[in-house]
Amino acid sequence: MAQARESTPEICLDLQSVSHRFGSLKVIEDISLKVPKGQRRAIIGPNGAGKTTLFNIIAGEIRPTAGTVLFEGRDVTPLPVHRHAAIGISRTFQTTSLFPKLSVLENVGLALQAFQRGSMQMLRPRSRYRRWDDEAEALLDLAGLSDRAHEPLSGLSYGEQRQVEILLALAQKPRLLLLDEPTAGLSRGDLKAVAEPLKALSRDVTMVLIEHDMDVVFDLVDRIAVLHNGGIVADGTVEEIRKNEVVQEIYLGGTHR
């Protein structure tokens, strides 16, 4: 009896020999990486390893000096950043960029509005956009912020504001979510509030994150790619990276148990 072949997972993100230089400065060199659909993948490495530059390339903020970025099999390397967002790639940044005087609900509602026809018709009254409130409230419920919906965003803690920023990215209905240090600057008490909704996120969304808190990384992801001096020096499961002596030496600072 013939053995059944294992199905090959569909690839969401495929980086093919991606390199980037700023003048004579090499930032990343010959990076190839495949991320299957639905996977949670972390990109870690010391400061200056090239992580944010790689994210900027994936999101379309900059074009690589060489190489190709494929999203769901489509070459998106030459596309501008707004086209990346339109086809399903969403990202967050290391620092929050929100509207502190608006309510929490209004912040999320604006993100939903931005991807609708007629979104730039600014002279329409706010009441014309109430149809997005239900969707915004559903997103707030995902993060446990429903009871804060009508408060000014400025009244939220920094950790809660980071949650809202992630919700703005999710409002774009991405199939690929890029998170740039989502727990940076958070207290230990806020870490769980940010991490738990990410753990509960549907596998319809592929998630790639840059993160320095290794406890968060080990708890959230399936695989980890390690950057050092602009190149990938290790790529494996959480357990493989835990035990990797090279990773321990250059990044983890010794055995991490």
C-alpha positions as CSV (number, residue, x, y, z in Angstrom):
1,M,0.0,0.0,0.0
2,A,1.5,3.4,-1.0
3,Q,2.2,5.7,1.8
4,A,0.3,9.0,1.9
5,R,2.4,12.0,1.1
6,E,2.7,14.7,3.7
7,S,1.1,17.9,2.5
8,T,3.4,20.8,2.1
9,P,2.2,23.8,4.1
10,E,1.2,26.9,2.2
11,I,3.7,29.7,2.6
12,C,2.5,33.1,3.7
13,L,5.9,34.9,3.7
14,D,8.9,33.9,1.6
15,L,12.1,35.9,1.8
16,Q,14.5,35.0,-1.0
17,S,18.2,36.2,-0.6
18,V,17.1,39.6,0.8
19,S,20.0,42.0,1.4
20,H,20.1,45.7,2.2
21,R,22.8,48.3,2.5
22,F,22.8,52.0,3.4
23,G,25.6,53.3,1.3
24,S,28.6,51.1,2.1
25,L,27.0,49.9,5.4
26,K,25.7,46.3,5.2
27,V,22.7,45.9,7.4
28,I,21.3,42.5,6.3
29,E,22.8,40.1,3.9
30,D,21.3,37.2,1.9
31,I,18.4,36.4,4.2
32,S,16.1,33.6,3.1
33,L,13.2,32.6,5.3
34,K,9.8,30.9,4.8
35,V,6.9,31.4,7.2
36,P,4.0,29.0,6.6
37,K,0.4,30.3,6.9
38,G,-0.8,30.4,10.4
39,Q,2.6,30.1,12.0
40,R,3.8,32.3,14.9
41,R,7.5,33.2,14.1
42,A,9.8,35.3,16.2
43,I,12.8,37.2,14.9
44,I,15.3,37.8,17.7
45,G,18.8,39.1,17.9
46,P,20.9,41.8,19.6
47,N,20.5,45.5,18.9
48,G,21.9,46.3,15.5
49,A,21.3,42.8,14.1
50,G,19.0,44.2,11.3
51,K,15.6,43.1,12.7
52,T,13.8,46.4,12.2
53,T,15.3,46.9,8.7
54,L,14.0,43.5,7.8
55,F,10.6,44.3,9.1
56,N,10.6,47.6,7.1
57,I,11.4,45.6,3.9
58,I,8.6,43.1,4.6
59,A,6.1,45.9,5.2
60,G,7.2,47.9,2.1
61,E,8.7,50.8,4.1
62,I,11.9,50.4,2.1
63,R,13.0,48.3,-0.8
64,P,15.8,45.8,-0.4
65,T,19.1,46.3,-2.2
66,A,18.8,42.7,-3.5
67,G,16.4,39.8,-3.2
68,T,12.7,39.2,-3.3
69,V,9.8,39.3,-0.9
70,L,6.9,37.0,-1.7
71,F,3.5,37.3,0.1
72,E,1.2,34.3,-0.5
73,G,3.3,33.6,-3.7
74,R,3.0,37.2,-5.0
75,D,6.1,39.3,-5.5
76,V,5.5,42.4,-3.3
77,T,9.1,43.7,-3.4
78,P,8.3,46.7,-5.6
79,L,5.0,47.6,-4.0
80,P,4.7,50.8,-1.9
81,V,3.8,50.5,1.8
82,H,0.1,51.4,1.3
83,R,-0.3,48.5,-1.2
84,H,1.2,46.1,1.3
85,A,-1.4,47.2,3.8
86,A,-4.2,46.9,1.2
87,I,-3.3,43.3,0.3
88,G,-3.2,42.0,3.9
89,I,0.1,42.9,5.6
90,S,-0.2,44.9,8.8
91,R,2.4,46.0,11.3
92,T,2.9,47.8,14.6
93,F,5.8,49.9,15.6
94,Q,8.1,50.1,18.7
95,T,6.4,53.3,19.8
96,T,2.6,54.0,19.9
97,S,1.1,56.4,17.4
98,L,-2.5,57.0,18.5
99,F,-5.0,59.8,19.0
100,P,-4.9,60.5,22.8
101,K,-7.8,63.0,22.8
102,L,-10.2,60.6,21.1
103,S,-12.0,57.8,22.8
104,V,-10.7,54.3,22.7
105,L,-13.7,53.3,20.5
106,E,-13.0,56.2,18.1
107,N,-9.4,55.2,17.7
108,V,-10.3,51.7,16.6
109,G,-13.2,53.0,14.5
110,L,-10.8,55.3,12.5
111,A,-8.7,52.3,11.7
112,L,-11.7,50.4,10.4
113,Q,-12.8,53.4,8.5
114,A,-9.4,53.9,6.8
115,F,-9.9,50.7,4.7
116,Q,-13.4,51.5,3.5
117,R,-14.5,53.2,0.3
118,G,-15.0,56.9,0.9
119,S,-12.8,56.9,4.0
120,M,-11.2,60.2,3.1
121,Q,-14.5,62.1,3.0
122,M,-13.7,64.0,6.1
123,L,-16.6,66.4,6.1
124,R,-19.2,63.7,6.8
125,P,-20.6,63.7,10.4
126,R,-19.3,61.1,12.8
127,S,-22.9,59.6,12.9
128,R,-22.5,58.4,9.3
129,Y,-19.8,55.9,10.5
130,R,-21.7,54.3,13.4
131,R,-21.9,51.0,11.4
132,W,-18.3,50.4,12.3
133,D,-18.9,50.7,16.1
134,D,-20.1,47.1,16.5
135,E,-16.9,45.8,14.8
136,A,-14.8,48.1,16.9
137,E,-16.5,47.0,20.1
138,A,-15.9,43.3,19.1
139,L,-12.1,44.1,18.7
140,L,-12.1,45.8,22.1
141,D,-13.8,42.8,23.6
142,L,-10.9,40.6,22.2
143,A,-8.5,42.7,24.3
144,G,-10.8,43.0,27.4
145,L,-11.2,46.7,26.9
146,S,-14.9,46.9,26.2
147,D,-15.5,48.7,29.5
148,R,-13.0,51.4,28.5
149,A,-14.5,52.1,25.0
150,H,-15.8,55.6,25.7
151,E,-12.9,56.8,27.8
152,P,-10.3,59.1,26.2
153,L,-7.3,57.1,25.1
154,S,-5.0,59.2,27.2
155,G,-6.7,57.8,30.3
156,L,-5.4,54.3,29.5
157,S,-2.2,52.8,30.9
158,Y,0.8,52.4,28.6
159,G,0.1,48.7,28.4
160,E,-3.5,49.2,27.5
161,Q,-2.4,51.7,24.8
162,R,-0.1,49.0,23.3
163,Q,-3.1,46.7,23.2
164,V,-5.1,49.4,21.3
165,E,-2.3,49.8,18.8
166,I,-2.4,46.0,18.1
167,L,-6.2,46.3,17.7
168,L,-5.6,49.0,15.1
169,A,-3.4,46.6,13.1
170,L,-6.0,43.9,13.4
171,A,-8.7,46.3,12.2
172,Q,-7.1,46.1,8.8
173,K,-8.0,42.3,8.7
174,P,-4.5,41.3,7.9
175,R,-3.4,37.8,6.9
176,L,0.2,38.7,8.0
177,L,0.6,40.6,11.2
178,L,4.1,42.1,12.0
179,L,4.6,43.1,15.6
180,D,7.7,45.2,16.3
181,E,8.5,44.7,20.0
182,P,4.9,44.6,21.2
183,T,5.8,44.3,24.9
184,A,8.6,46.9,24.9
185,G,8.4,49.2,28.0
186,L,5.7,47.2,29.7
187,S,5.5,46.3,33.3
188,R,5.4,42.6,34.2
189,G,1.7,43.1,35.1
190,D,0.9,44.5,31.6
191,L,2.8,41.7,29.7
192,K,0.0,39.1,30.2
193,A,-2.7,41.6,29.1
194,V,-0.9,42.1,25.8
195,A,0.3,38.5,25.3
196,E,-2.9,36.6,26.0
197,P,-5.0,38.1,23.2
198,L,-2.1,37.4,20.8
199,K,-2.1,33.8,21.9
200,A,-5.8,33.6,21.3
201,L,-5.5,35.1,17.8
202,S,-7.0,33.0,15.0
203,R,-4.5,30.9,13.0
204,D,-6.0,32.5,9.9
205,V,-3.5,35.3,10.7
206,T,0.2,34.5,10.4
207,M,2.2,36.4,13.0
208,V,5.8,37.4,12.9
209,L,7.2,39.4,15.8
210,I,10.4,41.1,16.9
211,E,10.8,40.8,20.7
212,H,13.5,41.0,23.3
213,D,11.6,39.5,26.2
214,M,12.5,35.8,25.8
215,D,9.8,34.6,28.2
216,V,7.2,36.2,25.9
217,V,8.9,34.8,22.8
218,F,9.0,31.2,24.2
219,D,5.4,31.5,25.2
220,L,4.0,32.9,22.0
221,V,5.7,31.4,19.0
222,D,6.2,28.1,17.1
223,R,9.6,28.9,15.6
224,I,12.4,31.4,16.1
225,A,14.9,32.9,13.6
226,V,18.0,34.5,15.2
227,L,19.7,37.4,13.4
228,H,23.3,38.4,14.1
229,N,25.5,40.8,12.2
230,G,22.8,41.0,9.5
231,G,22.4,37.3,8.8
232,I,20.4,34.4,10.1
233,V,22.6,32.2,12.4
234,A,19.9,29.9,13.7
235,D,16.3,29.0,12.8
236,G,14.4,26.4,14.7
237,T,11.7,25.4,17.2
238,V,11.5,27.0,20.6
239,E,13.3,24.0,22.2
240,E,16.0,23.9,19.5
241,I,16.7,27.6,20.1
242,R,16.8,27.2,23.8
243,K,19.5,24.5,23.5
244,N,21.5,26.2,20.7
245,E,24.9,27.0,22.1
246,V,25.6,29.7,19.5
247,V,22.4,31.5,20.4
248,Q,23.1,31.3,24.1
249,E,26.5,32.8,23.5
250,I,25.6,35.7,21.2
251,Y,22.1,36.6,22.5
252,L,20.7,34.8,25.5
253,G,23.8,35.4,27.7
254,G,24.2,31.8,28.7
255,T,21.8,28.9,29.3
256,H,18.2,29.9,29.5
257,R,16.1,27.4,31.3
